[in-house]
Amino acid sequence: AWTELPADSQVVKVVDEAVPHTTIEAVRAAAKAIRSGEVTTLMLGSTALRQRALDAAGRIARATSVRLLSETSNRRIERGGDRTPVDRLPYPIDLAVAKLKDVRHLVLVGAKAPVGFFAYPGKPSLLAPEDCEKIVLATVEQDLAHALEWLADELGIAADAPRLAAPAPAYEVPASGKLTGAAVNILVAHHLPDNAIVCDESITQGREFPIYSASSAPHDWLMLTGGAIGIGLPLAAGAAVACPDRKVITLQADGSGMYTLQALWTQARENLDCLTVILANRSYATLHGEMKNVGVQEPGRNARRMLDLEEPYLDWTHLARGMGVEAVSVDTVEGFARALQDGLKRRGPFLIEALI
């Protein structure tokens, strides 16, 4: 590390290896399932959630009765505008099982057959029905866009055929009242600027955001992809460094935000264009839910205290200002709407503590 390189040192060249394609057998198996007339779902993951692949999936869904579904956790989805909308498999196990209950053929495109994140007493770990046929159209190592385009061609769907359209907004934009998680999700989705990057670690309070934002302006949606929390704030810093010309909006749960609070200092130090929304329910709400899922309906006082963010409450405005980030705290719809629009207009880091 401290010495000069030899004069004859060679620069290491990175060789771009060709991305392998899927097989004709896999394409024909998927096409056969779709032609069967039985309930068939294309489960998309990885780069199958980027625009070129989504265009092909959208043509298939529009021309057939096939459903589109993404894995629960995805590192990046291109959404909004005229892009093909894709439902997301719910995290709560009962909702996920219900979503898949009538599927007879599950075609996997850069995705794996879904399993429960945790094991629960009396509930299945494998979420698709036992008699559901699993067909691997392409694995994550393969060219997923090519696989979907090949499948569309096999089904006789033209390259210029119409695609599945995004639904019209099915919500009313709240104008006043006590602030709620739903109101935060709707207002962010409604005001989302073109080409924004949304970094989502909202956990329980943001589960409705993908529903409300399906018809938002075009945006990239990056999210928590596992059980280790704390990705939201540093993820936003990284996105802002990579794309300095795009607005980065973070939907951040208060509990998990505490794991990586120092990312706010980086945002201030580098003057990154990050708007952070803290969904402050002052609780590890997802863990309260997991306690119930394993049969604990009335946890004791000590158990509750480990899952609550009280005594003392977190004060995110002071925490942010201590890191050099301007911040406001709001608890009404009117206050949040004003703060959101102010944060979208300015450049540089800004934080809104949304007390819900």
C-alpha positions in Angstrom: 0.0 0.0 0.0 2.9 2.4 0.7 5.3 1.5 -2.2 5.5 2.5 -5.8 4.2 0.0 -8.3 6.9 -1.7 -10.5 7.4 0.0 -13.9 6.1 -3.0 -15.8 2.9 -3.3 -13.9 -0.1 -4.2 -16.1 -3.5 -2.6 -15.8 -6.1 -5.2 -14.9 -8.8 -5.2 -17.5 -12.4 -6.1 -16.6 -13.8 -8.5 -19.2 -17.5 -8.1 -19.8 -18.8 -11.6 -20.1 -21.9 -12.1 -22.2 -25.0 -12.5 -20.1 -26.5 -16.0 -20.7 -29.9 -16.4 -22.1 -32.7 -18.7 -21.0 -33.6 -21.9 -22.9 -36.3 -22.6 -25.4 -37.6 -25.3 -23.1 -38.2 -22.8 -20.3 -39.9 -20.4 -22.7 -42.2 -23.1 -24.1 -43.0 -24.3 -20.6 -44.0 -20.8 -19.5 -46.0 -20.2 -22.7 -47.8 -23.5 -22.2 -48.8 -22.5 -18.7 -50.2 -19.2 -19.9 -52.1 -20.8 -22.8 -53.7 -23.3 -20.4 -56.2 -20.7 -19.3 -55.5 -21.5 -15.6 -54.5 -18.8 -13.2 -50.9 -18.0 -14.0 -48.7 -15.4 -12.4 -45.4 -14.0 -13.6 -43.3 -13.3 -10.5 -40.6 -10.7 -11.3 -37.4 -9.9 -9.4 -34.0 -8.3 -10.0 -33.7 -6.6 -13.4 -37.1 -7.9 -14.5 -38.3 -4.8 -12.7 -36.5 -2.4 -15.0 -38.3 -0.7 -17.9 -37.2 -2.9 -20.8 -38.3 -6.1 -19.1 -41.4 -4.4 -17.7 -42.4 -3.4 -21.2 -42.4 -7.0 -22.3 -44.2 -8.2 -19.2 -46.8 -5.5 -19.7 -47.4 -6.7 -23.2 -47.9 -10.2 -22.0 -50.2 -9.2 -19.2 -52.3 -7.1 -21.5 -52.7 -9.7 -24.2 -53.3 -12.6 -21.8 -54.9 -13.3 -18.4 -51.5 -13.6 -16.7 -50.9 -11.6 -13.5 -47.8 -9.7 -12.7 -46.3 -9.8 -9.2 -43.0 -8.8 -7.7 -41.1 -10.3 -4.8 -41.8 -8.7 -1.5 -38.3 -7.2 -1.2 -36.7 -5.7 -4.3 -33.6 -3.6 -4.5 -34.9 -1.4 -7.3 -38.2 -1.0 -9.3 -38.8 1.5 -12.1 -42.4 2.7 -11.6 -44.9 5.4 -12.3 -45.8 7.3 -15.4 -46.6 5.0 -18.3 -44.5 2.2 -17.0 -46.0 -1.2 -16.5 -47.5 -1.5 -13.0 -46.6 -4.5 -10.9 -48.2 -5.6 -7.7 -45.9 -6.5 -4.8 -46.3 -9.7 -2.8 -47.4 -8.5 0.7 -45.1 -9.1 3.7 -47.7 -10.2 6.2 -48.0 -14.0 5.7 -51.8 -14.2 5.7 -52.0 -11.6 3.0 -49.3 -13.2 0.9 -51.0 -16.6 1.1 -54.4 -15.1 0.1 -52.7 -13.3 -2.8 -51.4 -16.6 -4.2 -54.2 -19.0 -3.2 -55.7 -19.5 -6.6 -52.4 -19.5 -8.6 -52.0 -22.8 -10.6 -48.8 -21.8 -12.4 -46.1 -19.5 -11.0 -43.6 -18.4 -13.6 -40.4 -17.1 -12.0 -38.4 -14.4 -13.8 -35.4 -13.4 -11.7 -37.3 -14.4 -8.6 -37.5 -17.4 -6.3 -40.6 -19.2 -5.1 -41.9 -17.2 -2.2 -41.4 -18.2 1.4 -42.4 -16.6 4.7 -39.8 -14.4 6.3 -40.3 -16.0 9.7 -41.7 -19.3 10.7 -45.1 -19.0 12.5 -47.0 -21.6 14.5 -49.7 -23.1 12.4 -48.8 -21.1 9.2 -47.1 -22.3 6.1 -43.5 -21.4 5.2 -44.1 -22.0 1.5 -46.6 -19.3 0.4 -47.8 -20.7 -3.0 -50.3 -23.5 -3.0 -48.8 -27.0 -2.8 -50.3 -28.0 -6.2 -49.0 -24.9 -7.9 -46.6 -25.6 -10.7 -43.3 -23.5 -10.5 -41.7 -22.7 -13.8 -38.3 -21.0 -13.9 -38.3 -18.8 -17.1 -35.0 -17.2 -16.2 -32.7 -16.9 -13.2 -31.2 -13.8 -11.9 -27.9 -14.5 -13.7 -29.7 -14.6 -17.0 -30.9 -11.8 -19.3 -34.4 -11.3 -17.9 -35.5 -8.7 -20.4 -34.6 -11.0 -23.3 -36.4 -13.9 -21.6 -39.6 -11.9 -21.3 -39.3 -10.6 -24.9 -38.8 -14.2 -26.1 -41.8 -15.3 -24.2 -43.9 -12.6 -25.7 -42.7 -13.6 -29.2 -43.5 -17.3 -28.4 -47.1 -16.2 -27.5 -47.4 -14.3 -30.8 -47.5 -10.9 -29.1 -46.2 -8.1 -31.3 -43.3 -5.9 -30.1 -45.6 -2.8 -30.5 -48.6 -4.4 -28.9 -50.2 -2.3 -26.1 -49.0 -2.8 -22.6 -50.8 -3.0 -19.3 -51.6 0.5 -18.2 -51.1 2.1 -14.7 -54.4 2.5 -12.8 -55.9 5.9 -12.4 -55.3 7.3 -8.9 -57.9 5.8 -6.6 -57.6 8.0 -3.6 -58.5 11.5 -2.4 -55.7 13.8 -1.4 -56.4 14.8 2.2 -56.5 18.5 3.0 -56.7 18.7 6.7 -56.9 16.8 10.0 -54.6 14.7 12.2 -51.6 13.3 10.4 -51.7 9.6 9.7 -49.4 7.2 7.9 -51.9 6.9 5.0 -52.0 10.7 4.6 -48.2 10.8 4.5 -48.1 8.1 1.8 -50.8 9.8 -0.3 -49.3 13.2 -0.2 -45.8 12.0 -1.0 -47.2 9.9 -3.9 -49.3 12.8 -5.1 -46.4 15.3 -5.1 -43.6 13.0 -6.3 -41.5 14.9 -8.8 -40.5 13.5 -12.2 -37.5 11.1 -12.0 -37.3 11.1 -8.3 -35.6 8.3 -6.3 -37.6 7.0 -3.4 -35.6 5.2 -0.7 -38.1 3.2 1.3 -37.5 1.9 4.8 -40.9 2.9 6.1 -41.6 -0.6 7.4 -45.2 -0.9 8.7 -46.4 2.7 8.1 -45.4 2.7 4.4 -47.0 -0.5 3.2 -49.7 1.5 1.3 -47.1 3.7 -0.5 -46.7 1.3 -3.5 -50.5 1.3 -4.0 -50.8 5.1 -4.0 -47.7 5.7 -6.0 -48.5 3.3 -8.9 -49.8 6.3 -10.9 -47.2 8.8 -9.7 -44.7 10.5 -11.9 -41.9 8.2 -13.1 -39.5 7.3 -10.3 -37.2 4.6 -9.0 -38.2 2.8 -5.9 -35.4 1.4 -3.7 -36.2 -0.4 -0.6 -35.2 -2.5 2.4 -34.4 -6.0 1.1 -33.9 -8.1 4.2 -34.3 -8.2 8.0 -31.4 -6.0 8.9 -32.8 -2.5 9.4 -31.1 0.9 9.0 -30.6 1.0 5.2 -32.8 4.0 4.5 -30.7 7.0 5.4 -27.4 5.8 4.0 -29.2 4.4 0.9 -30.4 7.9 0.2 -26.9 9.3 0.6 -25.6 6.8 -1.9 -28.4 7.5 -4.4 -27.8 11.3 -4.1 -24.1 10.9 -4.7 -24.8 8.6 -7.7 -27.5 10.8 -9.2 -26.9 14.4 -8.1 -29.4 15.8 -10.6 -32.3 13.8 -9.1 -34.4 14.4 -6.0 -34.0 11.7 -3.4 -36.9 11.2 -1.0 -36.6 8.9 2.0 -39.5 7.3 3.7 -37.9 6.3 7.0 -39.3 4.5 10.0 -38.2 6.2 13.2 -36.9 3.1 15.0 -34.7 1.8 12.1 -33.5 5.3 11.4 -31.7 5.3 14.7 -29.4 2.6 13.5 -27.7 4.8 10.9 -28.4 8.3 12.1 -24.9 9.4 11.1 -25.9 9.3 7.4 -27.7 12.7 8.0 -24.3 14.2 8.8 -22.9 12.9 5.5 -25.9 14.4 3.7 -25.2 17.7 5.3 -21.4 17.6 4.8 -21.8 16.8 1.1 -24.9 19.0 0.6 -26.9 16.0 -0.8 -30.3 16.7 -2.3 -32.1 14.4 0.2 -35.6 15.0 1.6 -36.2 12.7 4.6 -39.6 11.9 5.9 -39.5 10.3 9.4 -42.7 8.3 10.0 -42.7 8.7 13.7 -45.1 6.3 15.4 -42.7 6.0 18.3 -42.7 2.2 18.2 -41.1 -0.8 16.6 -44.6 -1.6 15.2 -43.4 -4.5 13.0 -42.1 -6.3 16.1 -45.3 -5.8 17.9 -47.0 -7.5 14.9 -44.5 -10.3 15.0 -45.1 -10.9 18.7 -48.8 -11.4 17.9 -47.9 -13.7 15.0 -46.1 -16.1 17.3 -49.1 -16.1 19.7 -48.1 -13.4 22.2 -51.3 -11.3 22.5 -50.5 -9.4 25.7 -46.8 -8.9 26.1 -45.5 -7.9 29.6 -44.3 -4.4 30.5 -40.7 -5.2 29.9 -41.4 -6.7 26.5 -43.5 -3.7 25.5 -40.8 -1.3 26.7 -38.3 -3.0 24.4 -40.5 -2.5 21.4 -41.6 1.1 22.1 -39.6 4.3 21.5 -40.8 6.2 24.5 -39.4 7.3 27.9 -37.9 9.4 26.4 -39.4 10.1 23.0 -37.0 10.6 20.1 -36.9 14.2 18.9 -35.9 14.0 15.3 -35.8 17.8 14.7 -33.0 18.1 17.3 -31.3 15.0 16.2 -31.2 16.2 12.6 -30.1 19.7 13.5 -27.3 18.3 15.5 -26.1 16.6 12.3 -26.4 19.8 10.4 -29.7 19.1 8.6 -32.6 21.6 8.8 -35.7 19.9 10.2 -39.4 20.5 11.1 -41.9 18.5 13.1 -45.5 18.3 12.0 -48.6 16.4 13.3 -51.3 17.7 11.0 -52.1 17.1 7.3 -51.9 20.8 6.6 -48.5 21.1 8.3 -47.1 18.1 6.5 -48.3 19.3 3.0 -46.6 22.6 3.6 -43.4 21.0 4.8 -43.3 18.5 1.9 -43.7 21.2 -0.7 -41.1 23.3 0.9 -38.7 20.4 1.1 -39.3 19.5 -2.6 -38.5 23.1 -3.7 -35.2 23.5 -1.9 -31.9 21.8 -2.7 -29.9 20.1 -0.1 -30.8 17.9 2.9 -34.1 18.6 4.8 -36.0 16.4 7.3 -39.7 16.3 8.2 -40.6 14.5 11.4 -44.2 13.3 10.7 -45.8 12.5 14.0 -48.4 9.9 13.3 
